[in-house]
């Protein structure tokens, strides 16, 4: 209902699979601020294990 009215909905979940089941796009933000948008049609190509594995290897 909110999306039909043009209202943005942000869903923050810990489980990627749960997030993708509700989302129409996935935004991946890198350490350098680079943003990659993945549309729902390409969710099948997103690894479910840890797509942001490099996040944990970056500087704290």
C-alpha positions, 0 to 999 in steps of 0.5 A: 500500500505504501509503495503504491502511494510512492512512499519509500519503505526501508527494511533492515533485517539481519537475514539476507534471504528474508530481506530479498523476499520483501525487496524490489531492489538491493543496494550494496554500499562499499567502504569507498561509498560506491553504491551498486543497485541490484534489481529484483530480477537479478536476486538469483545471482546474489550469493546467499552466504556472505555477499558482503564478506569484504566488509568484515575484512576492512579497516575498523 
